[in-house]
Amino acid sequence: MEVTIAKALEYFNSTRHTILYNEDLIINRTMFKNFIKLPQMVLTSHKIKIHKGPLLDHIKNWEDVNKTLTATAYEIFLHADY
């Protein structure tokens, strides 16, 4: 995915564009309203959370996963509450 993103940015480097991540919209909800210019509405999902508590309680090889992802761009997922 990272290679695809890099290629897309390379292809469109001469055009005006804005990079917007889902995480940015969650952190700053007014950004979405100002960027898209659509009215704010409550969104629902049919997805359900399948576990409760920290991920380390659910991943058998947590120490391997933790060691592999620490100090990478994906380390944030180790501490997120899904």
N, CA, C and O atoms as a MOPAC input file, in Angstrom:
PM7 MOZYME 1SCF
protein

 N      0.81800 1    -1.18300 1     0.00000 1
 C      0.00000 1     0.00000 1     0.00000 1
 C      0.86800 1     1.25500 1     0.00000 1
 O      0.54900 1     2.24100 1    -0.66500 1
 N      1.95800 1     1.20900 1     0.74500 1
 C      2.82600 1     2.38600 1     0.80100 1
 C      3.44600 1     2.68900 1    -0.56100 1
 O      3.61800 1     3.85600 1    -0.91300 1
 N      3.78200 1     1.66000 1    -1.32500 1
 C      4.33700 1     1.85800 1    -2.66800 1
 C      3.27800 1     2.48700 1    -3.57500 1
 O      3.58600 1     3.39100 1    -4.35200 1
 N      2.04400 1     2.01800 1    -3.48000 1
 C      0.94800 1     2.57500 1    -4.28400 1
 C      0.73400 1     4.04100 1    -3.95100 1
 O      0.54200 1     4.86100 1    -4.85000 1
 N      0.76500 1     4.37700 1    -2.67500 1
 C      0.60400 1     5.77300 1    -2.25700 1
 C      1.73600 1     6.62200 1    -2.81200 1
 O      1.49700 1     7.71600 1    -3.32400 1
 N      2.95700 1     6.13200 1    -2.71500 1
 C      4.11200 1     6.87900 1    -3.22000 1
 C      3.99800 1     7.11900 1    -4.72300 1
 O      4.31300 1     8.20700 1    -5.20500 1
 N      3.54600 1     6.10000 1    -5.46800 1
 C      3.37500 1     6.25600 1    -6.91600 1
 C      2.29400 1     7.27900 1    -7.23100 1
 O      2.46000 1     8.10300 1    -8.13100 1
 N      1.19100 1     7.23100 1    -6.49600 1
 C      0.10300 1     8.18500 1    -6.72000 1
 C      0.57700 1     9.61000 1    -6.46700 1
 O      0.26900 1    10.51700 1    -7.24000 1
 N      1.32400 1     9.80700 1    -5.39100 1
 C      1.85200 1    11.14400 1    -5.10300 1
 C      2.82500 1    11.59700 1    -6.18200 1
 O      2.85900 1    12.77600 1    -6.53700 1
 N      3.60600 1    10.67800 1    -6.69800 1
 C      4.53500 1    11.01200 1    -7.77800 1
 C      3.78700 1    11.40800 1    -9.05100 1
 O      4.14500 1    12.38800 1    -9.70500 1
 N      2.75600 1    10.65000 1    -9.40000 1
 C      1.97400 1    10.94100 1   -10.61000 1
 C      1.29200 1    12.30300 1   -10.53800 1
 O      1.19200 1    13.01000 1   -11.54100 1
 N      0.82700 1    12.66400 1    -9.34900 1
 C      0.04200 1    13.89100 1    -9.20800 1
 C      0.82100 1    15.03300 1    -8.57300 1
 O      0.22200 1    15.99300 1    -8.08800 1
 N      2.15200 1    14.94400 1    -8.56800 1
 C      2.93300 1    15.97600 1    -7.90200 1
 C      2.84700 1    17.33300 1    -8.59200 1
 O      3.17200 1    18.35000 1    -7.97800 1
 N      2.42600 1    17.37400 1    -9.83300 1
 C      2.32200 1    18.65800 1   -10.52900 1
 C      0.90300 1    19.23600 1   -10.46600 1
 O      0.64200 1    20.29300 1   -11.04100 1
 N      0.00200 1    18.56100 1    -9.78500 1
 C     -1.36700 1    19.06500 1    -9.64300 1
 C     -1.60800 1    19.51000 1    -8.20700 1
 O     -0.92600 1    19.07000 1    -7.28100 1
 N     -2.58500 1    20.38300 1    -8.04100 1
 C     -2.97200 1    20.79400 1    -6.69300 1
 C     -3.74800 1    19.65100 1    -6.05200 1
 O     -4.70700 1    19.13700 1    -6.62900 1
 N     -3.33300 1    19.26600 1    -4.87800 1
 C     -4.03100 1    18.19300 1    -4.18700 1
 C     -3.85600 1    18.35200 1    -2.67800 1
 O     -2.94500 1    19.02800 1    -2.20100 1
 N     -4.74200 1    17.71900 1    -1.96500 1
 C     -4.68500 1    17.70600 1    -0.50600 1
 C     -4.65500 1    16.26000 1    -0.05000 1
 O     -5.45000 1    15.44000 1    -0.50900 1
 N     -3.75300 1    15.95500 1     0.84000 1
 C     -3.68700 1    14.61100 1     1.40800 1
 C     -4.50200 1    14.62800 1     2.69800 1
 O     -4.24000 1    15.40800 1     3.61300 1
 N     -5.48300 1    13.75500 1     2.74000 1
 C     -6.39400 1    13.71800 1     3.87200 1
 C     -6.53500 1    12.28000 1     4.33600 1
 O     -6.93400 1    11.41000 1     3.56300 1
 N     -6.21000 1    12.02900 1     5.59300 1
 C     -6.29200 1    10.68800 1     6.14800 1
 C     -7.54500 1    10.55600 1     7.00600 1
 O     -8.00300 1    11.53100 1     7.60300 1
 N     -8.09600 1     9.35200 1     7.06200 1
 C     -9.27000 1     9.10500 1     7.90100 1
 C     -9.00600 1     9.50400 1     9.34200 1
 O     -9.88100 1    10.06600 1    10.00100 1
 N     -7.81800 1     9.22100 1     9.83300 1
 C     -7.47700 1     9.54200 1    11.20500 1
 C     -7.57500 1    11.04200 1    11.46500 1
 O     -7.98100 1    11.46000 1    12.54900 1
 N     -7.20600 1    11.84900 1    10.47600 1
 C     -7.30100 1    13.30100 1    10.62100 1
 C     -8.75300 1    13.72700 1    10.80600 1
 O     -9.05000 1    14.62400 1    11.59500 1
 N     -9.63700 1    13.08700 1    10.08400 1
 C    -11.05300 1    13.43800 1    10.17500 1
 C    -11.64600 1    13.04200 1    11.51900 1
 O    -12.53300 1    13.72100 1    12.03700 1
 N    -11.16100 1    11.95300 1    12.07600 1
 C    -11.65300 1    11.51600 1    13.38400 1
 C    -11.16300 1    12.46900 1    14.46800 1
 O    -11.91600 1    12.83600 1    15.37000 1
 N     -9.90900 1    12.86300 1    14.37500 1
 C     -9.32700 1    13.75200 1    15.38300 1
 C     -9.94300 1    15.15100 1    15.29500 1
 O    -10.22800 1    15.76600 1    16.32200 1
 N    -10.14700 1    15.64900 1    14.09000 1
 C    -10.66200 1    17.00600 1    13.89400 1
 C    -11.88500 1    16.94500 1    12.98900 1
 O    -11.76400 1    17.07200 1    11.77000 1
 N    -13.04600 1    16.75500 1    13.57100 1
 C    -14.27900 1    16.58400 1    12.79200 1
 C    -14.67000 1    17.82600 1    12.00100 1
 O    -15.32300 1    17.70900 1    10.96400 1
 N    -14.28700 1    19.00700 1    12.46500 1
 C    -14.63900 1    20.21300 1    11.71600 1
 C    -13.85800 1    20.29800 1    10.40500 1
 O    -14.29900 1    20.94800 1     9.45800 1
 N    -12.69200 1    19.63500 1    10.35200 1
 C    -11.91000 1    19.60600 1     9.11900 1
 C    -12.73100 1    18.99200 1     7.98900 1
 O    -12.72700 1    19.49100 1     6.86400 1
 N    -13.43400 1    17.90700 1     8.30000 1
 C    -14.23800 1    17.23000 1     7.29100 1
 C    -15.35700 1    18.14600 1     6.80900 1
 O    -15.59100 1    18.27100 1     5.60700 1
 N    -16.03200 1    18.77100 1     7.73200 1
 C    -17.14000 1    19.66500 1     7.37300 1
 C    -16.63800 1    20.81000 1     6.49100 1
 O    -17.27200 1    21.15600 1     5.49500 1
 N    -15.50100 1    21.39100 1     6.86000 1
 C    -14.95800 1    22.51000 1     6.08800 1
 C    -14.40300 1    22.06100 1     4.74000 1
 O    -14.48900 1    22.79500 1     3.75500 1
 N    -13.84100 1    20.87500 1     4.69500 1
 C    -13.22700 1    20.37800 1     3.46700 1
 C    -14.27500 1    19.92800 1     2.45800 1
 O    -14.20600 1    20.30200 1     1.28800 1
 N    -15.23400 1    19.13500 1     2.89300 1
 C    -16.23300 1    18.56100 1     1.99800 1
 C    -17.41000 1    19.49200 1     1.76600 1
 O    -18.06800 1    19.42000 1     0.72800 1
 N    -17.67700 1    20.36200 1     2.72500 1
 C    -18.79700 1    21.30400 1     2.65500 1
 C    -20.14300 1    20.59500 1     2.57300 1
 O    -21.03800 1    21.01200 1     1.83800 1
 N    -20.27100 1    19.51500 1     3.34000 1
 C    -21.53000 1    18.79300 1     3.44700 1
 C    -22.03200 1    18.91800 1     4.87600 1
 O    -21.24100 1    19.08900 1     5.80400 1
 N    -23.34400 1    18.83400 1     5.05500 1
 C    -23.84800 1    18.92100 1     6.42800 1
 C    -23.39500 1    17.72400 1     7.25700 1
 O    -23.24100 1    16.61400 1     6.74700 1
 N    -23.18700 1    17.97400 1     8.54100 1
 C    -22.76600 1    16.90900 1     9.43800 1
 C    -23.95300 1    16.01500 1     9.75600 1
 O    -25.06000 1    16.49900 1     9.98900 1
 N    -23.71700 1    14.70800 1     9.76500 1
 C    -24.78900 1    13.77400 1    10.08600 1
 C    -24.23900 1    12.61900 1    10.90400 1
 O    -23.04400 1    12.32200 1    10.87300 1
 N    -25.12600 1    11.98300 1    11.62500 1
 C    -24.71900 1    10.83200 1    12.41800 1
 C    -24.61400 1     9.62800 1    11.49900 1
 O    -25.56000 1     9.30700 1    10.78000 1
 N    -23.47800 1     8.96500 1    11.52000 1
 C    -23.26500 1     7.78600 1    10.69200 1
 C    -23.31200 1     6.54700 1    11.57000 1
 O    -22.85600 1     6.56100 1    12.71300 1
 N    -23.85700 1     5.50300 1    11.03400 1
 C    -23.92100 1     4.24800 1    11.77600 1
 C    -23.27000 1     3.15300 1    10.94600 1
 O    -23.08400 1     3.28800 1     9.73700 1
 N    -22.93300 1     2.07900 1    11.62000 1
 C    -22.30200 1     0.95900 1    10.95000 1
 C    -22.91200 1    -0.33600 1    11.46300 1
 O    -23.35200 1    -0.42200 1    12.60900 1
 N    -22.93100 1    -1.33200 1    10.60200 1
 C    -23.39600 1    -2.64200 1    11.00500 1
 C    -22.25000 1    -3.49700 1    11.55300 1
 O    -22.44900 1    -4.64800 1    11.94200 1
 N    -21.06500 1    -2.91900 1    11.57600 1
 C    -19.89800 1    -3.62700 1    12.10600 1
 C    -19.98900 1    -3.64800 1    13.63400 1
 O    -20.44800 1    -2.68600 1    14.25100 1
 N    -19.55300 1    -4.73400 1    14.22500 1
 C    -19.55400 1    -4.82700 1    15.67600 1
 C    -18.15200 1    -5.12400 1    16.17000 1
 O    -17.36700 1    -5.77500 1    15.48000 1
 N    -17.84200 1    -4.65200 1    17.35300 1
 C    -16.55200 1    -4.91600 1    17.96100 1
 C    -16.55000 1    -6.35700 1    18.44500 1
 O    -17.47400 1    -6.78100 1    19.13900 1
 N    -15.52000 1    -7.11100 1    18.08600 1
 C    -15.51700 1    -8.53200 1    18.40500 1
 C    -14.68900 1    -8.87000 1    19.63600 1
 O    -14.65000 1   -10.02500 1    20.06000 1
 N    -14.02700 1    -7.87300 1    20.21300 1
 C    -13.27100 1    -8.13400 1    21.42300 1
 C    -13.31000 1    -6.90400 1    22.31700 1
 O    -13.56700 1    -5.79000 1    21.86200 1
 N    -13.05100 1    -7.13100 1    23.58100 1
 C    -12.96400 1    -6.03700 1    24.54400 1
 C    -11.62000 1    -6.11400 1    25.22700 1
 O    -11.06600 1    -7.19600 1    25.42200 1
 N    -11.10400 1    -4.96200 1    25.58700 1
 C     -9.83100 1    -4.92200 1    26.28800 1
 C     -8.66400 1    -4.72600 1    25.35600 1
 O     -8.84100 1    -4.60000 1    24.14500 1
 N     -7.47100 1    -4.70000 1    25.91400 1
 C     -6.26700 1    -4.45200 1    25.11600 1
 C     -5.98400 1    -5.59300 1    24.13500 1
 O     -6.34200 1    -6.74700 1    24.37400 1
 N     -5.34200 1    -5.24300 1    23.04200 1
 C     -5.01100 1    -6.23500 1    22.01900 1
 C     -4.10700 1    -7.33800 1    22.56500 1
 O     -4.20000 1    -8.48500 1    22.12700 1
 N     -3.24400 1    -7.00800 1    23.50400 1
 C     -2.32600 1    -8.02600 1    24.01400 1
 C     -3.05900 1    -9.18200 1    24.69100 1
 O     -2.50400 1   -10.27100 1    24.83000 1
 N     -4.30300 1    -8.95100 1    25.11100 1
 C     -5.11000 1   -10.03400 1    25.68000 1
 C     -5.65800 1   -10.97800 1    24.61800 1
 O     -6.15800 1   -12.05400 1    24.94400 1
 N     -5.56800 1   -10.58100 1    23.34200 1
 C     -6.19300 1   -11.34300 1    22.26600 1
 C     -5.21100 1   -11.90300 1    21.24600 1
 O     -5.58700 1   -12.72200 1    20.40900 1
 N     -3.96800 1   -11.47100 1    21.31000 1
 C     -2.96600 1   -11.90100 1    20.33200 1
 C     -1.98200 1   -12.82600 1    21.02400 1
 O     -1.27600 1   -12.41400 1    21.94400 1
 N     -1.93300 1   -14.07000 1    20.58500 1
 C     -1.09700 1   -15.08200 1    21.24400 1
 C      0.38600 1   -14.73900 1    21.18500 1
 O      1.11100 1   -14.94000 1    22.15900 1
 N      0.83400 1   -14.22500 1    20.05600 1
 C      2.26100 1   -13.89400 1    19.91600 1
 C      2.47200 1   -12.38100 1    20.07400 1
 O      3.19600 1   -11.76000 1    19.29500 1
 N      1.83500 1   -11.80600 1    21.08500 1
 C      1.86400 1   -10.35900 1    21.29700 1
 C      3.29800 1    -9.82800 1    21.40000 1
 O      3.60000 1    -8.77700 1    20.83500 1
 N      4.16700 1   -10.51800 1    22.09400 1
 C      5.52600 1   -10.01500 1    22.25800 1
 C      6.25600 1    -9.91400 1    20.91900 1
 O      7.01900 1    -8.97400 1    20.70100 1
 N      6.02600 1   -10.87400 1    20.02300 1
 C      6.62900 1   -10.81900 1    18.68600 1
 C      6.04600 1    -9.65400 1    17.88500 1
 O      6.77600 1    -8.90100 1    17.24000 1
 N      4.73600 1    -9.52000 1    17.93700 1
 C      4.06800 1    -8.42600 1    17.20300 1
 C      4.54200 1    -7.08200 1    17.74800 1
 O      4.87000 1    -6.17600 1    16.98200 1
 N      4.57500 1    -6.95900 1    19.05400 1
 C      4.99500 1    -5.71500 1    19.68400 1
 C      6.43200 1    -5.36000 1    19.30000 1
 O      6.71500 1    -4.21000 1    18.96200 1
 N      7.33600 1    -6.33300 1    19.34700 1
 C      8.74200 1    -6.09700 1    19.00600 1
 C      8.88700 1    -5.72300 1    17.52400 1
 O      9.69000 1    -4.85800 1    17.17300 1
 N      8.11000 1    -6.37500 1    16.66700 1
 C      8.20800 1    -6.11400 1    15.22900 1
 C      7.69800 1    -4.72500 1    14.86100 1
 O      8.27600 1    -4.06000 1    14.00200 1
 N      6.62400 1    -4.28400 1    15.50200 1
 C      6.01300 1    -3.00300 1    15.13000 1
 C      6.58000 1    -1.79500 1    15.86800 1
 O      6.42800 1    -0.66100 1    15.41200 1
 N      7.23000 1    -2.02900 1    17.00100 1
 C      7.80600 1    -0.91700 1    17.75600 1
 C      8.85600 1    -0.20700 1    16.90400 1
 O      9.66800 1    -0.84100 1    16.22900 1
 N      8.81900 1     1.12100 1    16.95500 1
 C      9.73700 1     1.99400 1    16.20000 1
 C      9.47800 1     1.95100 1    14.70000 1
 O     10.37400 1     2.24100 1    13.90700 1
 N      8.26700 1     1.59400 1    14.30700 1
 C      7.87500 1     1.66000 1    12.89400 1
 C      6.66900 1     2.60300 1    12.77700 1
 O      6.14000 1     3.08200 1    13.78000 1
 N      6.25900 1     2.85100 1    11.56000 1
 C      5.08700 1     3.69700 1    11.32900 1
 C      3.80700 1     3.06000 1    11.86200 1
 O      2.78800 1     3.73600 1    12.00600 1
 N      3.85700 1     1.76900 1    12.15100 1
 C      2.66700 1     1.04700 1    12.59600 1
 C      2.58800 1     0.89900 1    14.11500 1
 O      1.67300 1     0.25600 1    14.63000 1
 N      3.52300 1     1.47800 1    14.81400 1
 C      3.53500 1     1.36000 1    16.28200 1
 C      2.26600 1     1.93800 1    16.90200 1
 O      1.83100 1     1.47500 1    17.95700 1
 N      1.67500 1     2.92800 1    16.27300 1
 C      0.46500 1     3.54700 1    16.82900 1
 C     -0.66800 1     2.53500 1    16.99400 1
 O     -1.52700 1     2.69900 1    17.86100 1
 N     -0.67100 1     1.50200 1    16.17200 1
 C     -1.73200 1     0.50000 1    16.26400 1
 C     -1.58700 1    -0.38100 1    17.50400 1
 O     -2.54500 1    -1.03000 1    17.92400 1
 N     -0.40300 1    -0.40100 1    18.07800 1
 C     -0.19500 1    -1.18100 1    19.29200 1
 C     -0.93200 1    -0.58400 1    20.47800 1
 O     -1.31500 1    -1.29500 1    21.40700 1
 N     -1.12400 1     0.72000 1    20.44000 1
 C     -1.68700 1     1.42800 1    21.58900 1
 C     -3.11400 1     1.89600 1    21.35600 1
 O     -3.73000 1     2.46200 1    22.25900 1
 N     -3.65500 1     1.66900 1    20.15600 1
 C     -5.00700 1     2.12800 1    19.83900 1
 C     -6.03400 1     1.20800 1    20.48100 1
 O     -5.80100 1     0.01100 1    20.64900 1
 N     -7.16900 1     1.78700 1    20.83500 1
 C     -8.26500 1     1.01000 1    21.40800 1
 C     -9.30800 1     0.81800 1    20.32800 1
 O    -10.02200 1     1.75200 1    19.96300 1
 N     -9.39100 1    -0.39000 1    19.82200 1
 C    -10.35300 1    -0.68300 1    18.77500 1
 C    -11.59300 1    -1.23100 1    19.41800 1
 O    -12.55700 1    -1.55500 1    18.72500 1

